[in-house]
């Protein structure tokens, strides 16, 4: 019997301000980086995968600019990434 795969996600950085929390996350299993955004005032929460060719810190510092781009899709935050 095989055990289900457990993704190990590490928080590389975090910043908060005016009710908005932004976290830079790295998945140790596959190397993918995401930026998780939570707005505690509105309850909105989403993740942005950092795509190939993008700079993770740019997405981290400007997540709403990246979320507004047509090629980016906001992904609802999953329980495995929430703190």
GROMACS elastic network, one bead per residue, 0.5 to 0.9 nm:
[ bonds ]
;  ai    aj funct       b0    kb
    2     5     6  0.88487   500
    3     6     6  0.87840   500
    6    29     6  0.85282   500
    7    27     6  0.67099   500
    7    28     6  0.72135   500
    7    29     6  0.60059   500
    7    30     6  0.84829   500
    7    80     6  0.83605   500
    8    26     6  0.84289   500
    8    27     6  0.57957   500
    8    28     6  0.54682   500
    8    29     6  0.63331   500
    9    25     6  0.64667   500
    9    26     6  0.55601   500
    9    28     6  0.59402   500
    9    29     6  0.80715   500
    9    80     6  0.84116   500
    9    81     6  0.73274   500
   10    24     6  0.85231   500
   10    25     6  0.56592   500
   10    26     6  0.52422   500
   10    27     6  0.63464   500
   10    28     6  0.70732   500
   11    14     6  0.74406   500
   11    23     6  0.68071   500
   11    24     6  0.58864   500
   11    26     6  0.64417   500
   11    27     6  0.89408   500
   12    23     6  0.75911   500
   12    24     6  0.54453   500
   12    25     6  0.57672   500
   12    26     6  0.68445   500
   13    22     6  0.83489   500
   13    23     6  0.57944   500
   13    24     6  0.51181   500
   13    25     6  0.74463   500
   13    60     6  0.86924   500
   14    21     6  0.72382   500
   14    22     6  0.56858   500
   14    24     6  0.63036   500
   14    25     6  0.89887   500
   14    60     6  0.88193   500
   15    20     6  0.82676   500
   15    21     6  0.58811   500
   15    22     6  0.53901   500
   15    23     6  0.66076   500
   16    19     6  0.68633   500
   16    20     6  0.55123   500
   16    22     6  0.62866   500
   16    23     6  0.87513   500
   17    20     6  0.53680   500
   17    21     6  0.67206   500
   17    22     6  0.88912   500
   18    21     6  0.85261   500
   18    39     6  0.87129   500
   18    40     6  0.88912   500
   18    41     6  0.86526   500
   19    38     6  0.81780   500
   19    39     6  0.58066   500
   19    40     6  0.52329   500
   19    41     6  0.59813   500
   20    37     6  0.70581   500
   20    38     6  0.56784   500
   20    40     6  0.61936   500
   20    41     6  0.78303   500
   21    36     6  0.80019   500
   21    37     6  0.57139   500
   21    38     6  0.51553   500
   21    39     6  0.64542   500
   21    40     6  0.78395   500
   22    35     6  0.68441   500
   22    36     6  0.56617   500
   22    38     6  0.65840   500
   22    39     6  0.88310   500
   22    60     6  0.69644   500
   22    61     6  0.83467   500
   22    63     6  0.81344   500
   23    34     6  0.82559   500
   23    35     6  0.56065   500
   23    36     6  0.50794   500
   23    37     6  0.65535   500
   23    38     6  0.87635   500
   23    60     6  0.72218   500
   24    33     6  0.72500   500
   24    34     6  0.60966   500
   24    36     6  0.65389   500
   24    56     6  0.78484   500
   24    57     6  0.80852   500
   24    59     6  0.88697   500
   24    60     6  0.62263   500
   25    32     6  0.83313   500
   25    33     6  0.55818   500
   25    34     6  0.52171   500
   25    35     6  0.60540   500
   25    36     6  0.73232   500
   25    81     6  0.83724   500
   26    29     6  0.89551   500
   26    30     6  0.87678   500
   26    31     6  0.63637   500
   26    32     6  0.58558   500
   26    34     6  0.65312   500
   26    35     6  0.88763   500
   27    30     6  0.59031   500
   27    31     6  0.51873   500
   27    32     6  0.53547   500
   27    33     6  0.63690   500
   27    34     6  0.83342   500
   28    31     6  0.54102   500
   28    32     6  0.77316   500
   29    32     6  0.82323   500
   32    49     6  0.75563   500
   32    50     6  0.74944   500
   32    51     6  0.87109   500
   33    48     6  0.87206   500
   33    49     6  0.61793   500
   33    50     6  0.55604   500
   33    51     6  0.82570   500
   33    56     6  0.72189   500
   34    47     6  0.63473   500
   34    48     6  0.54413   500
   34    50     6  0.53676   500
   34    51     6  0.87964   500
   34    56     6  0.78977   500
   34    59     6  0.87040   500
   34    60     6  0.85806   500
   35    46     6  0.83675   500
   35    47     6  0.54372   500
   35    48     6  0.51399   500
   35    49     6  0.64456   500
   35    50     6  0.71663   500
   35    56     6  0.79894   500
   35    59     6  0.69494   500
   35    60     6  0.58784   500
   35    63     6  0.73163   500
   36    45     6  0.74056   500
   36    46     6  0.58331   500
   36    48     6  0.64768   500
   36    49     6  0.87488   500
   36    60     6  0.84569   500
   36    63     6  0.85862   500
   36    77     6  0.71791   500
   36    81     6  0.81916   500
   36    82     6  0.86822   500
   37    44     6  0.80886   500
   37    45     6  0.55112   500
   37    46     6  0.54163   500
   37    47     6  0.61316   500
   37    48     6  0.82460   500
   37    63     6  0.75743   500
   37    64     6  0.89248   500
   37    77     6  0.84569   500
   38    41     6  0.89376   500
   38    42     6  0.87611   500
   38    43     6  0.70160   500
   38    44     6  0.59097   500
   38    46     6  0.66581   500
   38    47     6  0.88136   500
   38    77     6  0.87688   500
   39    42     6  0.56825   500
   39    43     6  0.54987   500
   39    44     6  0.52950   500
   39    45     6  0.62228   500
   40    43     6  0.50384   500
   40    44     6  0.71974   500
   40    45     6  0.84237   500
   41    44     6  0.80866   500
   42    45     6  0.88033   500
   44    76     6  0.87705   500
   45    74     6  0.89705   500
   45    75     6  0.85979   500
   45    76     6  0.62798   500
   45    77     6  0.61075   500
   46    74     6  0.56665   500
   46    75     6  0.52918   500
   46    77     6  0.50566   500
   46    78     6  0.87974   500
   47    67     6  0.89436   500
   47    73     6  0.86060   500
   47    74     6  0.58189   500
   47    75     6  0.50425   500
   47    76     6  0.61727   500
   47    77     6  0.58037   500
   47    78     6  0.88692   500
   48    51     6  0.87816   500
   48    59     6  0.80917   500
   48    63     6  0.75570   500
   48    66     6  0.79471   500
   48    67     6  0.70008   500
   48    72     6  0.72680   500
   48    73     6  0.70186   500
   48    74     6  0.57736   500
   48    75     6  0.64863   500
   49    72     6  0.81556   500
   49    73     6  0.84664   500
   49    74     6  0.84844   500
   49    75     6  0.82982   500
   50    53     6  0.85178   500
   50    54     6  0.62983   500
   50    55     6  0.74319   500
   50    56     6  0.60108   500
   50    59     6  0.69984   500
   51    54     6  0.55530   500
   51    55     6  0.83132   500
   51    56     6  0.84934   500
   51    72     6  0.89551   500
   52    55     6  0.83854   500
   54    57     6  0.88206   500
   54    58     6  0.76379   500
   54    59     6  0.76403   500
   55    58     6  0.52901   500
   55    59     6  0.65657   500
   55    60     6  0.86995   500
   56    59     6  0.52468   500
   56    60     6  0.60989   500
   56    61     6  0.86852   500
   57    61     6  0.60126   500
   57    62     6  0.84115   500
   58    61     6  0.52034   500
   58    62     6  0.59795   500
   58    63     6  0.79312   500
   58    66     6  0.89485   500
   59    62     6  0.51458   500
   59    63     6  0.50586   500
   59    64     6  0.84538   500
   59    65     6  0.81052   500
   59    66     6  0.64146   500
   59    67     6  0.89945   500
   60    63     6  0.56796   500
   61    64     6  0.89565   500
   62    65     6  0.55080   500
   62    66     6  0.66396   500
   62    67     6  0.88294   500
   63    66     6  0.51821   500
   63    67     6  0.59978   500
   63    68     6  0.86440   500
   64    68     6  0.61487   500
   64    69     6  0.88768   500
   65    68     6  0.53432   500
   65    69     6  0.68909   500
   66    69     6  0.53964   500
   66    70     6  0.88006   500
   66    71     6  0.88830   500
   66    72     6  0.67469   500
   67    70     6  0.79491   500
   67    71     6  0.86889   500
   67    72     6  0.57817   500
   67    73     6  0.67342   500
   67    74     6  0.63662   500
   68    71     6  0.86405   500
   68    72     6  0.72203   500
   68    73     6  0.85737   500
   69    72     6  0.55114   500
   69    73     6  0.82125   500
   70    73     6  0.74146   500
   75    78     6  0.85699   500
   77    80     6  0.82228   500
   77    81     6  0.65902   500
   77    82     6  0.68955   500
   78    81     6  0.56173   500
   78    82     6  0.66229   500
   79    82     6  0.52905   500
   79    83     6  0.82743   500
   80    83     6  0.82387   500
